[in-house]
Each structure stands twice: as structure tokens, then as C-alpha cells.
């Protein structure tokens, strides 16, 4: 089963911590500015650090998990067996995953956090590009943002992080 918690946490934090939407730390003219829809390199670095800390705490320290969907073994059981047998596999799979975590020495999976932070920096509206731009369809490195561009970048962020974490299953273990 796929763990959607890193995706949900990362997408919500991406939208809320986009520099210029709620706040910008440091601001262009002051230490902190609210709702300016502008950004700068320092603010992106600070917001990326805040993003890293919050996502690490929620995903790694609090062990937040959201399971949805079926793994290949359950899907195969639906195809080859009755649905009642397939549903009985769910507790067995969770038990197997817990056993694997204990056997592996409780190694932390930093893959979701690293992928989320890298995508946060690359997809922050205004750093590399802004889609849609203020005067054109796409503007490059203008350090500006808008509500609609944050929404569009959040949708792109959701698609990419889902591909990396759910479809590909990127894992980085430390131990």
C-alpha cells in the first residue's frame, strides 16, 4: 500500500510556505512582510529550511502515515481470489511492514523529505519560472508570484512528488 502522508504534508506545506503568499521571511524591505507576492533568494532559502524542519518533524519524528489504495499483492488477490481473502491480507501486510522496520534497525527514510525540499526550491514561483507570469504566459527568474501561479505550481508539485514518491518509490535510508 502506498503511504500518502509525505505527499499530503509536502503539498500543503508547499502552498502555505510559498514565499510571498502568507509571509516572506526576510522580506525585500523589512525583516518580515505579509502577502506581498514578491520573493527573493534569501526568503526562498529560509522558507526551504522551515519547510525541511516542519516536514521532517511531521513525517519522520511523528511517523505520520496515510495509507490508501492497494499494493500489488492485494490487487493480484482480487484478480485471482475472492475479495474477502484479499481484504484479509491488509493486516498481514501492515504487520510485515512493521517487522521489516524492526529488522532494519529503525532506519529513517529521508527520501520523501529530500525530494520534497528539492522540489520546493525548484518549483517556488518566481525562482526559475512563474507560470502564469504577470505579463506573459511564462516568466523566468522574476522573483514575483501571484495566487494563481502558486496554485499552478502546487498542482505541478503534486504531480511530480506523486511520481517520485508513489509511482517510483524513492527511498533514502540512513542508519
N, C-alpha and C positions, 0 to 999 in steps of 0.2 A: 504494500500500500504506500502511496505517496504521502510524504509529510509536507503539507501546505503551509505550515506555520512560518517558515522562513520567507516564503513568497508574500504572504499576507502582511507580516510585520514590515518587510522591506518596502512594499508598495505604499503602505500607509505612511511610513516614515519618509519615503521619498517625496510624497506630496506635501506633507506637513513641514519638512525641513528644507524644502527648496528655498534657497536664499532669495529674499525679496517678497515672498508671499505673506507669511506671518511676521517674520522679523529678519533682519540682516545683521549679523554679528561678525566682525566690525562693519559698521556702515560706511558709506562713502564720505559723509561729512561729520558724523558723530560716532560714538562708541557703539551704539545700537540704534537701528532705525526700524520702524514698523511699517509694513505694507507699501514699500517704495517701488516694487517691481524692478529694482536695479540690483546689480551684484558686482562683485569684484573678486579677484583671485584669493585674497585673504579670507573673505567671507566663505567662499567655496571650501577652502581648506578647513576652516573652523567648523562649518556645518558638516563636512565629511567626518571630522573627528567626533562630533556629537552623534552623528548617525552611527558610527562604528561602536561607540560606547553603549548607546541605547540598544542597538541590535544585538551586541554581544551579551548584554545582561539578559535580555528577553529570551534569546534563542539558546544560549549556552548555559547561563547560570540558572535561569528559571526552568529550563528544559520544557519549553512550550512546544506542544505537538498538536497538529490538526490533521487527522487522517481522513481522507476521502477517496473514494474510488476503490478499484480492485487491483491487486497485483496479478501477475501472470498466472500464478498457481491457482488463484481463485477463479480467474476467468477460464482457465482450462477446465476446472471442475464444473463450471456452469455449462461448458460445451459438452463435456463427456459424462457428467453425472447429474444427479438431481440438484436443485437449488438448495435443499436443506443440508445436503452434505457439504456444499460449498460454504454456506454460512457458518457451519461448524468449524471451518478452518480458520476463521478470523481470530479467535482467541489463541489458537495454536501458533499463528504467525506472530502475534504480539509477544507471546511467551518466548518464541525462538529469537526474536529481535532483542529482548531483554537479556537472554542467555548469551547472545553474541557480544552485547555491550560489556557484560561482566567478564567474559573470556578475553576480550580485547584490552582489559585493564582500564576501562572507563576513559578511553581516548576521546578528546573533544574533536568534533567535526567542524573545522573552521571554513570549509568550502562555502557554505551559504553566506557567511559574514564577509569573506573576502570578495566573492562575486558581487554581493550587494553593494559593497563600498566602491569597488571599481566602477560598476555601472552607475552608481550615484554620481561619481565625479564626471564620468564621460557624458552622461545624459543630462546633467544640470543645464537647464535652459540658459543660453547666453554664453556658455564657456566655449564649446566647439561650434555649436549652431543653435539657432532658435527656430522652431517650426510650429506654427507660422510666425514669421517675423512681424515687426511693427509696420514696415513699409513694403515688404516683399513677402513672397511665399516662404523663402528660407533666407535667413541672415546668418552670417558666420562671425563668431567671436565679437559680438556687440555688447556683451555684459548687460543685456536688458532681458526682461522677461514679461510675461503677461499671464493672466489667469488661463486663457485658452492654450497658451504654449505649455504651461505647467500640466494641464490636462492631457495634451497630446504627448508630451514627454513621459508622463506617468503611464499612459497606455503602451508606449514603446518599451518602457522599463518593465512593465508587467509581462509583455510578450517575451522579452529577452531573458528575464530572470526565470520565467517558467521553462523556457527551453533549456537553460543551463542547469537548473536545479531539479526539475521534474523529468523532462524528457531525456537529457543526457545523464544527469545524476552526478554532478561534480562533487567530489569529496576531498578534503584536505585534512588528514588526521595528524594530530600531534600527540606525543606520548612520552 
